[in-house]
Amino acid sequence: MSRIPYKWIVAIVFVSGVFMDILDTTSVNVALPTLAREFDATTSQIEWVVLGYLLSLAVWIPASGWIGDRFGTKKVYLFALVMFTGASVLCGTATSLNELTAFRILQGVGGGMLVPVGTAMLFRAFPPIERAKASTVLIIPTVLAPALGPVIGGWFVTYHSWRWIFYLNVPIGIVAFAFGLVGLREHKEPNAGRFDLVGFVLSGSGLAAILFALSRGPADGWGSPIVVVPMVYGVLAFTALVYVETHIDEPMLALRLFKERMFRNANIVTGLAFGSFAGVLFLLPLFLQELLGLTAIQSGLTTFPQAVGMILASQVAGRLYHTVGPRRLIIGGLIALSIVTFPLAAVGFGTSLWLIRLIMFARGVCMAFAFVPIQAASYANVEPVDTGRASAIYSAQRQIAASLGVAILATVLVEATTHFLGGTVNPANAAMDAYHVAFFVAACLVAVAAFSAFLIRDRDAASTIRRFAEVESSAAA
């Protein structure tokens, strides 16, 4: 292993862990109807298999940056792998819904640390000038796992058992742990500071409350007490968090990082773009399975070309980054993504699945030209000492953005369905019209993200762009 450059050791461990985490999440969603039948549970009860995990993530994502800095990124990442893999085994052996929910919460402890700590390790291993290359690594688990999850989950549920969705994590987790144990280097920050208990409570409870409200809003109604109360608490908690974290010497969340223009603007663009990405990822399987009658496996294979397009195009985007710069790549990628998303608002019962696959492939290509440069540029001016805290903030806002994107499109779908059912006697046509409205809104959300990309400035990401680095080197000489 000594012959492998250290940055690629980090990349392998990162991809393995994050791939396992995201694959598990998307696979479990496919198994929910089967779990409801097996445990004789209602829809509201079975939702806690997802909600329990989501709320556990909310608690641990904000704290992950400080925990990694204080105890060492290697120790924390390996601990997260053990927690996630061990809890996966327990999930697979669960004999009741309460047990499964409890074990999913344990999974969330590991899952909440895998992405932020892994991202921090990755960006510390790759120097700024190679961040575009690191971003092409980040793309792999981010897009491949959501695409494979429904296929693998559907296959296990259909032909074997839902328990294998969780058991599949075991060999991946063991290999990633062994590779990381031998190959990873420990990294601690000597000035990590004391544990910020107030910040931990406010960030964890506030994020959990907001994510809970967003997940229940579309079904229960945004005026329902079960939605309003946690949402209000979450907003108040985050307001208090901002005050506390900006008035103490050793905050858990380094909110001062938002003063840095590149990091602040990158978070804005990422939030808007990732929200629309997650929203379409939520909508399309529902459309294909509930309305067109496809199986989970057929649905997954229909959406899979998006991942193929994104992985292939990411190699091109990574090379163009140094000559074109992030601004034009991001703006162009998001505008093109918006354009190729609009046709989803015109698909019908007779539309060829190959046309849908072509649309998804085109979406993947466009997404690569937006996501690779924004990830490469986000940490351009973040010092290595702050990388762990920055990745925690970045991961938390992506989680909120994803939940918000799903909530918006789910609400649009519910409201549009109700509206169209009132004016037609054909429920299938009403449902089709509702999905058309939802896909149209999804395309509009991408357009909003594209507009926000005008905030990005190439000069702000100079340390990650070779043409700037070469000019500065010439000037220094």
PyMOL commands that set and color helices and strands:
alter all, ss='L'
color gray80, all
select helices_A, chain A and resi 6-38+43-46+48-71+73-92+97-125+128-159+163-167+169-183+197-220+225-245+255-259+261-291+296-303+305-324+326-346+353-378+384-421+427-455+458-464+466-476
alter helices_A, ss='H'
color red, helices_A
deselect
rebuild
show_as cartoon
